Amino acid sequence: MSTNAEVRPPIPPFTLESAIEKVRLAEDAGNWFRSYGNEDWEFGPDGPMHHRYACINDVPIKASDRKFHSPLGRRPDDHPGLSELGL
């Protein structure tokens, strides 16, 4: 997330490919953030989410402060859980 008003493509709504591109561009830039906040999801009667309310604060961190280092995809089974990481 940048602190100025510059918009860096790709921008939402994302396809799978554009979401992966956005993540890889952020990773390649070496910009890491930890996000804290609260989310409230409301689901419609047919199942899909129809409202999402979120208040999220992004805090810049150094690469050495990252807690997750696995490649894209599912977290490895032997990776510490959230409680073990103090989250």
PDB file of N, CA, C and O in Angstrom:
ATOM      1  N   MET A   1       0.848  -1.170   0.000  1.00  0.00           N
ATOM      2  CA  MET A   1       0.000   0.000   0.000  1.00  0.00           C
ATOM      3  C   MET A   1       0.887   1.224   0.000  1.00  0.00           C
ATOM      4  O   MET A   1       1.800   1.322   0.820  1.00  0.00           O
ATOM      5  N   SER A   2       0.644   2.154  -0.893  1.00  0.00           N
ATOM      6  CA  SER A   2       1.477   3.342  -0.934  1.00  0.00           C
ATOM      7  C   SER A   2       0.831   4.448  -0.117  1.00  0.00           C
ATOM      8  O   SER A   2      -0.378   4.438   0.118  1.00  0.00           O
ATOM      9  N   THR A   3       1.641   5.395   0.310  1.00  0.00           N
ATOM     10  CA  THR A   3       1.131   6.484   1.127  1.00  0.00           C
ATOM     11  C   THR A   3       0.664   7.655   0.283  1.00  0.00           C
ATOM     12  O   THR A   3       0.065   8.590   0.815  1.00  0.00           O
ATOM     13  N   ASN A   4       0.919   7.631  -1.009  1.00  0.00           N
ATOM     14  CA  ASN A   4       0.435   8.705  -1.868  1.00  0.00           C
ATOM     15  C   ASN A   4      -0.796   8.227  -2.625  1.00  0.00           C
ATOM     16  O   ASN A   4      -1.244   7.093  -2.455  1.00  0.00           O
ATOM     17  N   ALA A   5      -1.337   9.109  -3.464  1.00  0.00           N
ATOM     18  CA  ALA A   5      -2.575   8.782  -4.172  1.00  0.00           C
ATOM     19  C   ALA A   5      -2.331   8.011  -5.464  1.00  0.00           C
ATOM     20  O   ALA A   5      -3.262   7.814  -6.244  1.00  0.00           O
ATOM     21  N   GLU A   6      -1.120   7.579  -5.700  1.00  0.00           N
ATOM     22  CA  GLU A   6      -0.787   6.859  -6.926  1.00  0.00           C
ATOM     23  C   GLU A   6      -1.508   5.514  -6.971  1.00  0.00           C
ATOM     24  O   GLU A   6      -1.464   4.743  -6.013  1.00  0.00           O
ATOM     25  N   VAL A   7      -2.166   5.244  -8.085  1.00  0.00           N
ATOM     26  CA  VAL A   7      -2.832   3.958  -8.278  1.00  0.00           C
ATOM     27  C   VAL A   7      -1.920   3.098  -9.133  1.00  0.00           C
ATOM     28  O   VAL A   7      -1.494   3.502 -10.215  1.00  0.00           O
ATOM     29  N   ARG A   8      -1.628   1.906  -8.631  1.00  0.00           N
ATOM     30  CA  ARG A   8      -0.722   1.003  -9.347  1.00  0.00           C
ATOM     31  C   ARG A   8      -1.501  -0.203  -9.846  1.00  0.00           C
ATOM     32  O   ARG A   8      -1.999  -0.995  -9.045  1.00  0.00           O
ATOM     33  N   PRO A   9      -1.614  -0.352 -11.171  1.00  0.00           N
ATOM     34  CA  PRO A   9      -2.331  -1.506 -11.697  1.00  0.00           C
ATOM     35  C   PRO A   9      -1.620  -2.805 -11.362  1.00  0.00           C
ATOM     36  O   PRO A   9      -0.422  -2.774 -11.078  1.00  0.00           O
ATOM     37  N   PRO A  10      -2.285  -3.917 -11.382  1.00  0.00           N
ATOM     38  CA  PRO A  10      -3.711  -4.039 -11.669  1.00  0.00           C
ATOM     39  C   PRO A  10      -4.558  -3.562 -10.498  1.00  0.00           C
ATOM     40  O   PRO A  10      -4.127  -3.600  -9.345  1.00  0.00           O
ATOM     41  N   ILE A  11      -5.774  -3.109 -10.811  1.00  0.00           N
ATOM     42  CA  ILE A  11      -6.687  -2.612  -9.787  1.00  0.00           C
ATOM     43  C   ILE A  11      -7.939  -3.484  -9.758  1.00  0.00           C
ATOM     44  O   ILE A  11      -8.248  -4.150 -10.746  1.00  0.00           O
ATOM     45  N   PRO A  12      -8.671  -3.489  -8.625  1.00  0.00           N
ATOM     46  CA  PRO A  12      -9.883  -4.312  -8.524  1.00  0.00           C
ATOM     47  C   PRO A  12     -10.907  -3.907  -9.568  1.00  0.00           C
ATOM     48  O   PRO A  12     -10.866  -2.780 -10.061  1.00  0.00           O
ATOM     49  N   PRO A  13     -11.821  -4.795  -9.916  1.00  0.00           N
ATOM     50  CA  PRO A  13     -11.946  -6.181  -9.439  1.00  0.00           C
ATOM     51  C   PRO A  13     -10.871  -7.058 -10.065  1.00  0.00           C
ATOM     52  O   PRO A  13     -10.516  -6.893 -11.232  1.00  0.00           O
ATOM     53  N   PHE A  14     -10.360  -7.992  -9.271  1.00  0.00           N
ATOM     54  CA  PHE A  14      -9.262  -8.840  -9.702  1.00  0.00           C
ATOM     55  C   PHE A  14      -9.750 -10.156 -10.284  1.00  0.00           C
ATOM     56  O   PHE A  14     -10.750 -10.723  -9.842  1.00  0.00           O
ATOM     57  N   THR A  15      -9.023 -10.623 -11.281  1.00  0.00           N
ATOM     58  CA  THR A  15      -9.138 -12.011 -11.715  1.00  0.00           C
ATOM     59  C   THR A  15      -8.069 -12.768 -10.933  1.00  0.00           C
ATOM     60  O   THR A  15      -7.248 -12.143 -10.262  1.00  0.00           O
ATOM     61  N   LEU A  16      -8.058 -14.074 -11.002  1.00  0.00           N
ATOM     62  CA  LEU A  16      -7.010 -14.842 -10.334  1.00  0.00           C
ATOM     63  C   LEU A  16      -5.639 -14.392 -10.829  1.00  0.00           C
ATOM     64  O   LEU A  16      -4.719 -14.201 -10.033  1.00  0.00           O
ATOM     65  N   GLU A  17      -5.505 -14.224 -12.132  1.00  0.00           N
ATOM     66  CA  GLU A  17      -4.216 -13.849 -12.707  1.00  0.00           C
ATOM     67  C   GLU A  17      -3.791 -12.452 -12.268  1.00  0.00           C
ATOM     68  O   GLU A  17      -2.626 -12.244 -11.930  1.00  0.00           O
ATOM     69  N   SER A  18      -4.721 -11.485 -12.267  1.00  0.00           N
ATOM     70  CA  SER A  18      -4.334 -10.123 -11.884  1.00  0.00           C
ATOM     71  C   SER A  18      -4.065 -10.024 -10.384  1.00  0.00           C
ATOM     72  O   SER A  18      -3.235  -9.217  -9.967  1.00  0.00           O
ATOM     73  N   ALA A  19      -4.747 -10.828  -9.564  1.00  0.00           N
ATOM     74  CA  ALA A  19      -4.473 -10.847  -8.121  1.00  0.00           C
ATOM     75  C   ALA A  19      -3.072 -11.394  -7.858  1.00  0.00           C
ATOM     76  O   ALA A  19      -2.331 -10.844  -7.043  1.00  0.00           O
ATOM     77  N   ILE A  20      -2.712 -12.465  -8.542  1.00  0.00           N
ATOM     78  CA  ILE A  20      -1.364 -13.031  -8.394  1.00  0.00           C
ATOM     79  C   ILE A  20      -0.327 -12.008  -8.843  1.00  0.00           C
ATOM     80  O   ILE A  20       0.706 -11.844  -8.194  1.00  0.00           O
ATOM     81  N   GLU A  21      -0.597 -11.319  -9.951  1.00  0.00           N
ATOM     82  CA  GLU A  21       0.333 -10.295 -10.432  1.00  0.00           C
ATOM     83  C   GLU A  21       0.503  -9.185  -9.398  1.00  0.00           C
ATOM     84  O   GLU A  21       1.623  -8.736  -9.153  1.00  0.00           O
ATOM     85  N   LYS A  22      -0.596  -8.737  -8.787  1.00  0.00           N
ATOM     86  CA  LYS A  22      -0.539  -7.671  -7.782  1.00  0.00           C
ATOM     87  C   LYS A  22       0.312  -8.101  -6.589  1.00  0.00           C
ATOM     88  O   LYS A  22       1.133  -7.324  -6.101  1.00  0.00           O
ATOM     89  N   VAL A  23       0.123  -9.324  -6.121  1.00  0.00           N
ATOM     90  CA  VAL A  23       0.897  -9.831  -4.983  1.00  0.00           C
ATOM     91  C   VAL A  23       2.372  -9.935  -5.353  1.00  0.00           C
ATOM     92  O   VAL A  23       3.235  -9.537  -4.572  1.00  0.00           O
ATOM     93  N   ARG A  24       2.662 -10.457  -6.514  1.00  0.00           N
ATOM     94  CA  ARG A  24       4.069 -10.614  -6.925  1.00  0.00           C
ATOM     95  C   ARG A  24       4.754  -9.265  -7.100  1.00  0.00           C
ATOM     96  O   ARG A  24       5.930  -9.123  -6.763  1.00  0.00           O
ATOM     97  N   LEU A  25       4.038  -8.275  -7.621  1.00  0.00           N
ATOM     98  CA  LEU A  25       4.623  -6.939  -7.750  1.00  0.00           C
ATOM     99  C   LEU A  25       4.953  -6.364  -6.379  1.00  0.00           C
ATOM    100  O   LEU A  25       5.999  -5.738  -6.203  1.00  0.00           O
ATOM    101  N   ALA A  26       4.072  -6.569  -5.414  1.00  0.00           N
ATOM    102  CA  ALA A  26       4.322  -6.085  -4.051  1.00  0.00           C
ATOM    103  C   ALA A  26       5.502  -6.822  -3.437  1.00  0.00           C
ATOM    104  O   ALA A  26       6.353  -6.207  -2.794  1.00  0.00           O
ATOM    105  N   GLU A  27       5.559  -8.136  -3.632  1.00  0.00           N
ATOM    106  CA  GLU A  27       6.678  -8.919  -3.095  1.00  0.00           C
ATOM    107  C   GLU A  27       7.996  -8.469  -3.713  1.00  0.00           C
ATOM    108  O   GLU A  27       8.999  -8.316  -3.016  1.00  0.00           O
ATOM    109  N   ASP A  28       7.984  -8.261  -5.021  1.00  0.00           N
ATOM    110  CA  ASP A  28       9.202  -7.854  -5.714  1.00  0.00           C
ATOM    111  C   ASP A  28       9.671  -6.471  -5.272  1.00  0.00           C
ATOM    112  O   ASP A  28      10.866  -6.179  -5.321  1.00  0.00           O
ATOM    113  N   ALA A  29       8.740  -5.619  -4.841  1.00  0.00           N
ATOM    114  CA  ALA A  29       9.094  -4.272  -4.396  1.00  0.00           C
ATOM    115  C   ALA A  29       9.678  -4.292  -2.990  1.00  0.00           C
ATOM    116  O   ALA A  29      10.267  -3.302  -2.554  1.00  0.00           O
ATOM    117  N   GLY A  30       9.525  -5.406  -2.273  1.00  0.00           N
ATOM    118  CA  GLY A  30      10.059  -5.505  -0.921  1.00  0.00           C
ATOM    119  C   GLY A  30       9.255  -4.728   0.101  1.00  0.00           C
ATOM    120  O   GLY A  30       9.762  -4.414   1.178  1.00  0.00           O
ATOM    121  N   ASN A  31       8.004  -4.411  -0.218  1.00  0.00           N
ATOM    122  CA  ASN A  31       7.137  -3.691   0.712  1.00  0.00           C
ATOM    123  C   ASN A  31       6.282  -4.695   1.467  1.00  0.00           C
ATOM    124  O   ASN A  31       5.489  -5.418   0.863  1.00  0.00           O
ATOM    125  N   TRP A  32       6.438  -4.744   2.778  1.00  0.00           N
ATOM    126  CA  TRP A  32       5.696  -5.689   3.598  1.00  0.00           C
ATOM    127  C   TRP A  32       4.874  -4.937   4.623  1.00  0.00           C
ATOM    128  O   TRP A  32       5.330  -3.945   5.193  1.00  0.00           O
ATOM    129  N   PHE A  33       3.649  -5.417   4.857  1.00  0.00           N
ATOM    130  CA  PHE A  33       2.743  -4.784   5.803  1.00  0.00           C
ATOM    131  C   PHE A  33       2.106  -5.838   6.685  1.00  0.00           C
ATOM    132  O   PHE A  33       1.879  -6.969   6.257  1.00  0.00           O
ATOM    133  N   ARG A  34       1.823  -5.461   7.905  1.00  0.00           N
ATOM    134  CA  ARG A  34       0.998  -6.285   8.784  1.00  0.00           C
ATOM    135  C   ARG A  34      -0.310  -5.523   8.937  1.00  0.00           C
ATOM    136  O   ARG A  34      -0.305  -4.323   9.209  1.00  0.00           O
ATOM    137  N   SER A  35      -1.416  -6.209   8.765  1.00  0.00           N
ATOM    138  CA  SER A  35      -2.725  -5.562   8.810  1.00  0.00           C
ATOM    139  C   SER A  35      -3.490  -5.997  10.047  1.00  0.00           C
ATOM    140  O   SER A  35      -3.614  -7.186  10.339  1.00  0.00           O
ATOM    141  N   TYR A  36      -4.001  -5.007  10.764  1.00  0.00           N
ATOM    142  CA  TYR A  36      -4.814  -5.239  11.956  1.00  0.00           C
ATOM    143  C   TYR A  36      -6.192  -4.651  11.699  1.00  0.00           C
ATOM    144  O   TYR A  36      -6.320  -3.644  11.004  1.00  0.00           O
ATOM    145  N   GLY A  37      -7.210  -5.268  12.251  1.00  0.00           N
ATOM    146  CA  GLY A  37      -8.521  -4.667  12.094  1.00  0.00           C
ATOM    147  C   GLY A  37      -9.644  -5.620  12.406  1.00  0.00           C
ATOM    148  O   GLY A  37      -9.467  -6.645  13.064  1.00  0.00           O
ATOM    149  N   ASN A  38     -10.802  -5.250  11.914  1.00  0.00           N
ATOM    150  CA  ASN A  38     -12.015  -6.004  12.170  1.00  0.00           C
ATOM    151  C   ASN A  38     -12.824  -6.070  10.875  1.00  0.00           C
ATOM    152  O   ASN A  38     -12.873  -5.108  10.108  1.00  0.00           O
ATOM    153  N   GLU A  39     -13.445  -7.203  10.651  1.00  0.00           N
ATOM    154  CA  GLU A  39     -14.306  -7.368   9.482  1.00  0.00           C
ATOM    155  C   GLU A  39     -15.638  -7.947   9.917  1.00  0.00           C
ATOM    156  O   GLU A  39     -15.712  -8.746  10.851  1.00  0.00           O
ATOM    157  N   ASP A  40     -16.675  -7.537   9.233  1.00  0.00           N
ATOM    158  CA  ASP A  40     -18.007  -8.080   9.466  1.00  0.00           C
ATOM    159  C   ASP A  40     -18.571  -8.468   8.102  1.00  0.00           C
ATOM    160  O   ASP A  40     -18.691  -7.629   7.210  1.00  0.00           O
ATOM    161  N   TRP A  41     -18.910  -9.731   7.950  1.00  0.00           N
ATOM    162  CA  TRP A  41     -19.435 -10.222   6.687  1.00  0.00           C
ATOM    163  C   TRP A  41     -20.910 -10.551   6.855  1.00  0.00           C
ATOM    164  O   TRP A  41     -21.315 -11.117   7.871  1.00  0.00           O
ATOM    165  N   GLU A  42     -21.710 -10.195   5.857  1.00  0.00           N
ATOM    166  CA  GLU A  42     -23.117 -10.583   5.816  1.00  0.00           C
ATOM    167  C   GLU A  42     -23.334 -11.422   4.562  1.00  0.00           C
ATOM    168  O   GLU A  42     -22.925 -11.051   3.462  1.00  0.00           O
ATOM    169  N   PHE A  43     -23.983 -12.556   4.760  1.00  0.00           N
ATOM    170  CA  PHE A  43     -24.226 -13.473   3.655  1.00  0.00           C
ATOM    171  C   PHE A  43     -25.691 -13.432   3.256  1.00  0.00           C
ATOM    172  O   PHE A  43     -26.576 -13.334   4.107  1.00  0.00           O
ATOM    173  N   GLY A  44     -25.936 -13.508   1.967  1.00  0.00           N
ATOM    174  CA  GLY A  44     -27.293 -13.541   1.458  1.00  0.00           C
ATOM    175  C   GLY A  44     -27.929 -14.898   1.698  1.00  0.00           C
ATOM    176  O   GLY A  44     -27.233 -15.854   2.040  1.00  0.00           O
ATOM    177  N   PRO A  45     -29.235 -14.995   1.524  1.00  0.00           N
ATOM    178  CA  PRO A  45     -29.936 -16.252   1.766  1.00  0.00           C
ATOM    179  C   PRO A  45     -29.481 -17.384   0.844  1.00  0.00           C
ATOM    180  O   PRO A  45     -29.636 -18.559   1.177  1.00  0.00           O
ATOM    181  N   ASP A  46     -28.916 -17.027  -0.319  1.00  0.00           N
ATOM    182  CA  ASP A  46     -28.442 -18.054  -1.246  1.00  0.00           C
ATOM    183  C   ASP A  46     -26.981 -18.433  -1.000  1.00  0.00           C
ATOM    184  O   ASP A  46     -26.430 -19.259  -1.727  1.00  0.00           O
ATOM    185  N   GLY A  47     -26.346 -17.838   0.018  1.00  0.00           N
ATOM    186  CA  GLY A  47     -24.998 -18.247   0.404  1.00  0.00           C
ATOM    187  C   GLY A  47     -23.888 -17.243   0.202  1.00  0.00           C
ATOM    188  O   GLY A  47     -23.130 -17.003   1.142  1.00  0.00           O
ATOM    189  N   PRO A  48     -23.739 -16.630  -0.987  1.00  0.00           N
ATOM    190  CA  PRO A  48     -22.603 -15.729  -1.179  1.00  0.00           C
ATOM    191  C   PRO A  48     -22.666 -14.478  -0.292  1.00  0.00           C
ATOM    192  O   PRO A  48     -23.741 -14.015   0.088  1.00  0.00           O
ATOM    193  N   MET A  49     -21.484 -13.952   0.022  1.00  0.00           N
ATOM    194  CA  MET A  49     -21.395 -12.724   0.800  1.00  0.00           C
ATOM    195  C   MET A  49     -22.005 -11.582  -0.007  1.00  0.00           C
ATOM    196  O   MET A  49     -21.725 -11.441  -1.198  1.00  0.00           O
ATOM    197  N   HIS A  50     -22.842 -10.763   0.643  1.00  0.00           N
ATOM    198  CA  HIS A  50     -23.398  -9.631  -0.080  1.00  0.00           C
ATOM    199  C   HIS A  50     -22.994  -8.295   0.528  1.00  0.00           C
ATOM    200  O   HIS A  50     -23.159  -7.265  -0.124  1.00  0.00           O
ATOM    201  N   HIS A  51     -22.474  -8.271   1.746  1.00  0.00           N
ATOM    202  CA  HIS A  51     -21.913  -7.060   2.348  1.00  0.00           C
ATOM    203  C   HIS A  51     -20.655  -7.424   3.127  1.00  0.00           C
ATOM    204  O   HIS A  51     -20.591  -8.456   3.795  1.00  0.00           O
ATOM    205  N   ARG A  52     -19.670  -6.562   3.024  1.00  0.00           N
ATOM    206  CA  ARG A  52     -18.442  -6.728   3.812  1.00  0.00           C
ATOM    207  C   ARG A  52     -18.070  -5.361   4.358  1.00  0.00           C
ATOM    208  O   ARG A  52     -17.866  -4.409   3.605  1.00  0.00           O
ATOM    209  N   TYR A  53     -17.987  -5.280   5.664  1.00  0.00           N
ATOM    210  CA  TYR A  53     -17.570  -4.052   6.333  1.00  0.00           C
ATOM    211  C   TYR A  53     -16.207  -4.335   6.948  1.00  0.00           C
ATOM    212  O   TYR A  53     -16.028  -5.340   7.636  1.00  0.00           O
ATOM    213  N   ALA A  54     -15.255  -3.454   6.702  1.00  0.00           N
ATOM    214  CA  ALA A  54     -13.910  -3.694   7.217  1.00  0.00           C
ATOM    215  C   ALA A  54     -13.274  -2.387   7.671  1.00  0.00           C
ATOM    216  O   ALA A  54     -13.429  -1.344   7.036  1.00  0.00           O
ATOM    217  N   CYS A  55     -12.569  -2.469   8.767  1.00  0.00           N
ATOM    218  CA  CYS A  55     -11.739  -1.376   9.263  1.00  0.00           C
ATOM    219  C   CYS A  55     -10.362  -1.993   9.489  1.00  0.00           C
ATOM    220  O   CYS A  55     -10.152  -2.723  10.457  1.00  0.00           O
ATOM    221  N   ILE A  56      -9.433  -1.696   8.594  1.00  0.00           N
ATOM    222  CA  ILE A  56      -8.134  -2.366   8.611  1.00  0.00           C
ATOM    223  C   ILE A  56      -7.027  -1.317   8.575  1.00  0.00           C
ATOM    224  O   ILE A  56      -7.067  -0.378   7.779  1.00  0.00           O
ATOM    225  N   ASN A  57      -6.048  -1.490   9.442  1.00  0.00           N
ATOM    226  CA  ASN A  57      -4.888  -0.605   9.494  1.00  0.00           C
ATOM    227  C   ASN A  57      -3.662  -1.386   9.038  1.00  0.00           C
ATOM    228  O   ASN A  57      -3.356  -2.447   9.582  1.00  0.00           O
ATOM    229  N   ASP A  58      -2.964  -0.859   8.039  1.00  0.00           N
ATOM    230  CA  ASP A  58      -1.746  -1.483   7.523  1.00  0.00           C
ATOM    231  C   ASP A  58      -0.532  -0.820   8.170  1.00  0.00           C
ATOM    232  O   ASP A  58      -0.398   0.403   8.149  1.00  0.00           O
ATOM    233  N   VAL A  59       0.345  -1.634   8.741  1.00  0.00           N
ATOM    234  CA  VAL A  59       1.559  -1.142   9.390  1.00  0.00           C
ATOM    235  C   VAL A  59       2.759  -1.675   8.609  1.00  0.00           C
ATOM    236  O   VAL A  59       2.903  -2.889   8.467  1.00  0.00           O
ATOM    237  N   PRO A  60       3.627  -0.790   8.097  1.00  0.00           N
ATOM    238  CA  PRO A  60       4.803  -1.273   7.364  1.00  0.00           C
ATOM    239  C   PRO A  60       5.719  -2.089   8.278  1.00  0.00           C
ATOM    240  O   PRO A  60       5.929  -1.729   9.436  1.00  0.00           O
ATOM    241  N   ILE A  61       6.260  -3.181   7.754  1.00  0.00           N
ATOM    242  CA  ILE A  61       7.215  -4.006   8.503  1.00  0.00           C
ATOM    243  C   ILE A  61       8.409  -4.310   7.610  1.00  0.00           C
ATOM    244  O   ILE A  61       8.331  -4.196   6.387  1.00  0.00           O
ATOM    245  N   LYS A  62       9.511  -4.697   8.237  1.00  0.00           N
ATOM    246  CA  LYS A  62      10.699  -5.128   7.492  1.00  0.00           C
ATOM    247  C   LYS A  62      10.497  -6.584   7.064  1.00  0.00           C
ATOM    248  O   LYS A  62       9.730  -7.321   7.685  1.00  0.00           O
ATOM    249  N   ALA A  63      11.175  -6.979   6.025  1.00  0.00           N
ATOM    250  CA  ALA A  63      11.082  -8.367   5.563  1.00  0.00           C
ATOM    251  C   ALA A  63      11.440  -9.333   6.683  1.00  0.00           C
ATOM    252  O   ALA A  63      10.887 -10.431   6.754  1.00  0.00           O
ATOM    253  N   SER A  64      12.359  -8.938   7.559  1.00  0.00           N
ATOM    254  CA  SER A  64      12.767  -9.815   8.666  1.00  0.00           C
ATOM    255  C   SER A  64      11.668  -9.989   9.712  1.00  0.00           C
ATOM    256  O   SER A  64      11.737 -10.909  10.528  1.00  0.00           O
ATOM    257  N   ASP A  65      10.650  -9.115   9.700  1.00  0.00           N
ATOM    258  CA  ASP A  65       9.531  -9.220  10.648  1.00  0.00           C
ATOM    259  C   ASP A  65       8.389 -10.085  10.122  1.00  0.00           C
ATOM    260  O   ASP A  65       7.406 -10.299  10.833  1.00  0.00           O
ATOM    261  N   ARG A  66       8.498 -10.586   8.892  1.00  0.00           N
ATOM    262  CA  ARG A  66       7.444 -11.435   8.330  1.00  0.00           C
ATOM    263  C   ARG A  66       7.302 -12.704   9.150  1.00  0.00           C
ATOM    264  O   ARG A  66       8.290 -13.244   9.648  1.00  0.00           O
ATOM    265  N   LYS A  67       6.071 -13.181   9.291  1.00  0.00           N
ATOM    266  CA  LYS A  67       5.815 -14.424  10.016  1.00  0.00           C
ATOM    267  C   LYS A  67       5.519 -15.580   9.063  1.00  0.00           C
ATOM    268  O   LYS A  67       5.613 -16.742   9.457  1.00  0.00           O
ATOM    269  N   PHE A  68       5.166 -15.278   7.824  1.00  0.00           N
ATOM    270  CA  PHE A  68       4.837 -16.306   6.846  1.00  0.00           C
ATOM    271  C   PHE A  68       5.809 -16.202   5.681  1.00  0.00           C
ATOM    272  O   PHE A  68       5.955 -15.138   5.079  1.00  0.00           O
ATOM    273  N   HIS A  69       6.467 -17.296   5.368  1.00  0.00           N
ATOM    274  CA  HIS A  69       7.473 -17.304   4.304  1.00  0.00           C
ATOM    275  C   HIS A  69       7.217 -18.398   3.274  1.00  0.00           C
ATOM    276  O   HIS A  69       8.067 -18.642   2.418  1.00  0.00           O
ATOM    277  N   SER A  70       6.080 -19.053   3.335  1.00  0.00           N
ATOM    278  CA  SER A  70       5.806 -20.149   2.413  1.00  0.00           C
ATOM    279  C   SER A  70       5.475 -19.596   1.033  1.00  0.00           C
ATOM    280  O   SER A  70       5.057 -18.444   0.914  1.00  0.00           O
ATOM    281  N   PRO A  71       5.656 -20.396  -0.005  1.00  0.00           N
ATOM    282  CA  PRO A  71       5.305 -19.964  -1.355  1.00  0.00           C
ATOM    283  C   PRO A  71       3.790 -19.827  -1.489  1.00  0.00           C
ATOM    284  O   PRO A  71       3.033 -20.212  -0.598  1.00  0.00           O
ATOM    285  N   LEU A  72       3.372 -19.277  -2.609  1.00  0.00           N
ATOM    286  CA  LEU A  72       1.956 -19.086  -2.879  1.00  0.00           C
ATOM    287  C   LEU A  72       1.206 -20.403  -2.720  1.00  0.00           C
ATOM    288  O   LEU A  72       1.677 -21.452  -3.159  1.00  0.00           O
ATOM    289  N   GLY A  73       0.057 -20.341  -2.101  1.00  0.00           N
ATOM    290  CA  GLY A  73      -0.758 -21.534  -1.920  1.00  0.00           C
ATOM    291  C   GLY A  73      -0.998 -21.832  -0.453  1.00  0.00           C
ATOM    292  O   GLY A  73      -0.838 -20.967   0.408  1.00  0.00           O
ATOM    293  N   ARG A  74      -1.377 -23.044  -0.188  1.00  0.00           N
ATOM    294  CA  ARG A  74      -1.719 -23.487   1.159  1.00  0.00           C
ATOM    295  C   ARG A  74      -0.508 -23.424   2.086  1.00  0.00           C
ATOM    296  O   ARG A  74       0.610 -23.756   1.691  1.00  0.00           O
ATOM    297  N   ARG A  75      -0.752 -22.990   3.335  1.00  0.00           N
ATOM    298  CA  ARG A  75       0.319 -22.964   4.335  1.00  0.00           C
ATOM    299  C   ARG A  75       0.754 -24.391   4.622  1.00  0.00           C
ATOM    300  O   ARG A  75      -0.096 -25.264   4.799  1.00  0.00           O
ATOM    301  N   PRO A  76       2.064 -24.653   4.674  1.00  0.00           N
ATOM    302  CA  PRO A  76       2.541 -26.014   4.949  1.00  0.00           C
ATOM    303  C   PRO A  76       2.039 -26.526   6.300  1.00  0.00           C
ATOM    304  O   PRO A  76       1.903 -25.750   7.246  1.00  0.00           O
ATOM    305  N   ASP A  77       1.765 -27.823   6.392  1.00  0.00           N
ATOM    306  CA  ASP A  77       1.242 -28.425   7.624  1.00  0.00           C
ATOM    307  C   ASP A  77       2.174 -28.234   8.809  1.00  0.00           C
ATOM    308  O   ASP A  77       1.711 -28.118   9.944  1.00  0.00           O
ATOM    309  N   ASP A  78       3.486 -28.199   8.566  1.00  0.00           N
ATOM    310  CA  ASP A  78       4.428 -28.082   9.679  1.00  0.00           C
ATOM    311  C   ASP A  78       4.722 -26.632  10.074  1.00  0.00           C
ATOM    312  O   ASP A  78       5.558 -26.390  10.945  1.00  0.00           O
ATOM    313  N   HIS A  79       4.048 -25.670   9.447  1.00  0.00           N
ATOM    314  CA  HIS A  79       4.250 -24.262   9.790  1.00  0.00           C
ATOM    315  C   HIS A  79       3.563 -23.968  11.121  1.00  0.00           C
ATOM    316  O   HIS A  79       2.471 -24.481  11.367  1.00  0.00           O
ATOM    317  N   PRO A  80       4.181 -23.142  11.999  1.00  0.00           N
ATOM    318  CA  PRO A  80       3.531 -22.810  13.267  1.00  0.00           C
ATOM    319  C   PRO A  80       2.144 -22.211  13.039  1.00  0.00           C
ATOM    320  O   PRO A  80       1.919 -21.482  12.073  1.00  0.00           O
ATOM    321  N   GLY A  81       1.228 -22.527  13.937  1.00  0.00           N
ATOM    322  CA  GLY A  81      -0.122 -21.979  13.859  1.00  0.00           C
ATOM    323  C   GLY A  81      -0.165 -20.542  14.346  1.00  0.00           C
ATOM    324  O   GLY A  81       0.833 -20.020  14.842  1.00  0.00           O
ATOM    325  N   LEU A  82      -1.319 -19.903  14.207  1.00  0.00           N
ATOM    326  CA  LEU A  82      -1.461 -18.507  14.594  1.00  0.00           C
ATOM    327  C   LEU A  82      -1.166 -18.292  16.072  1.00  0.00           C
ATOM    328  O   LEU A  82      -0.518 -17.310  16.433  1.00  0.00           O
ATOM    329  N   SER A  83      -1.634 -19.197  16.938  1.00  0.00           N
ATOM    330  CA  SER A  83      -1.368 -19.062  18.377  1.00  0.00           C
ATOM    331  C   SER A  83       0.122 -19.165  18.668  1.00  0.00           C
ATOM    332  O   SER A  83       0.652 -18.421  19.493  1.00  0.00           O
ATOM    333  N   GLU A  84       0.793 -20.085  17.991  1.00  0.00           N
ATOM    334  CA  GLU A  84       2.240 -20.253  18.192  1.00  0.00           C
ATOM    335  C   GLU A  84       3.024 -19.025  17.725  1.00  0.00           C
ATOM    336  O   GLU A  84       4.119 -18.756  18.220  1.00  0.00           O
ATOM    337  N   LEU A  85       2.462 -18.288  16.777  1.00  0.00           N
ATOM    338  CA  LEU A  85       3.115 -17.081  16.276  1.00  0.00           C
ATOM    339  C   LEU A  85       2.744 -15.845  17.096  1.00  0.00           C
ATOM    340  O   LEU A  85       3.210 -14.743  16.809  1.00  0.00           O
ATOM    341  N   GLY A  86       1.908 -16.031  18.114  1.00  0.00           N
ATOM    342  CA  GLY A  86       1.498 -14.912  18.955  1.00  0.00           C
ATOM    343  C   GLY A  86       0.434 -14.029  18.334  1.00  0.00           C
ATOM    344  O   GLY A  86       0.318 -12.852  18.676  1.00  0.00           O
ATOM    345  N   LEU A  87      -0.350 -14.600  17.413  1.00  0.00           N
ATOM    346  CA  LEU A  87      -1.400 -13.816  16.749  1.00  0.00           C
ATOM    347  C   LEU A  87      -2.775 -14.165  17.276  1.00  0.00           C
ATOM    348  O   LEU A  87      -3.771 -13.598  16.826  1.00  0.00           O
TER     349      LEU A  87
END
